Amino acid sequence: MKEITPDDNIIDSREVNKQFKKLTKERNKLSGSDLEKWKDEYEKYCKRLGNLIKQGEFTFGVEWEYGVTLINDDYFKTYAEEFANDIGAIDSKRYDWPINFIDWDGASDSLKSEYIDLEWHDSTFYGRT
């Protein structure tokens, strides 16, 4: 299982919920030395996921359960460029101009105004419902 971390570029809330439920279900089936082994390996990670879920549910409400894509602040500029290309606002495969001259810092900052921010382990993520 790939751990979800504050360093990830993009996080899907459904994957967070899925991993948390899986780990909790595993933990509830264990006892004795098996439970201690699980705690050594997964307890911190499970707590981190639980904290993210609490913040996500508080920030995004019921949308969290249905799927919120969180974009790391460190990746948001790249995300904005990819998003602009995906929606047809630019065509980076056909044109170098004016794409090479777009202020992507300013464009991504402007796009952030349509997103809600969430802080998790000293990282800022942006999500949209």
N, C-alpha and C positions, 0 to 999 in steps of 0.2 A: 504494500500500500504506500503510495506516494503521500508523504505528509504535506499538509497544507500549512504554509508558513507566512509570516508577515513580509517575507522577501519575494513571494510569488507576484508575478505581473498581473495575473487575472485569477480571481477566485469566484466560483459559482456557489451560491448559498445552498443549492440542492446537494452538492457534493459534500459540503461541510456537514449538513444534517445527516446525510447518508453515512459518512464515516463515524460521526459521533454515535449514532444509533447502533451501528455495527460494533463499535468498541464497547458501548454500554451493555449490549446484549451478551457479548463475550464475557465481560467482567461478571455479570450476574450469574453466569453458569459455573463460575470457578469458585474454589475454596482451597484453604490450606496453602501448600507450597505453590500450587498453580496460580492462585490469586496473588501471592507475593511476587511471583515471577512476572505476572501481568502488570502489577503495579510498578515494578522496576522498569519495565519496558514502555508502558503506555500511559501511566497516570498523568504525567505532566502534559503530554500531548492532548489527552482527553480534556483536561482542565482548560487548556488553551482554546480548544474547539468550543467548549461550553461557554467560555467568555465571549468568543466571537458570535456565537448564536444569540446570547443574551443581548449583546450590543446590536446585532443585526435586526432582531425582532423589535427592539425598542426603537431603532432608527427607521426601519422600513415597514413595520407592522406585519400584517398578514402576507404581504408581497414576499417576505423573506422565504416563506414556505414554498411559494410557487416559482421562485427563481429570481434572484437578484445577482447581476454580474458586478463584481467589485473590481475596479481598476486601481492598481497601485499608483500613487502620485508620481513615483519615479518613472513609471511607464506611460503616464497619461499623454505626453506629447506624441509618442509613437502611436498610441491608440488613436489619437485625434487624426493623425495623418492617414492611418489605415481606414478609419471610419469615413473620412472625407472621400477616399477613393471608393470604398464599398458602396456608398450611397450615390455615386456618380457626380459628386461636386467637383472632382478633379479626375483626370485620367493619366496617372503617372506612367502608364505603359506607352501612351501615345505622345505625350508632350513633356518636354523639359521646362518650357516656359508656360505659365508663370510659376509653376510648382516650385522651382528652385529659388524663387524669390518671396515665397510666402513666409510671413512671420509666424512660424509654427508655435513659438512660445506664447505669443498673443492669441493665436487661434485656439490653442488648447486651454488657455486661461479663460477665454470667453465660453468655450464649451463646458467647462467645469461649472458654470453658473446654472446649468440645467441638471446638475447632479447633486446628490446629498453626500456629504463627507462623513466618514466613520473612522475613528481612531482605534487601532488595534496594535498593541505591543510597539509603541513608538513609530508606527507606520500609518500613513493616511491613505485610505481607499475611497474611491468615488463610485457610487451606485446610482442607478436610475430606476424608478418604478414605472 
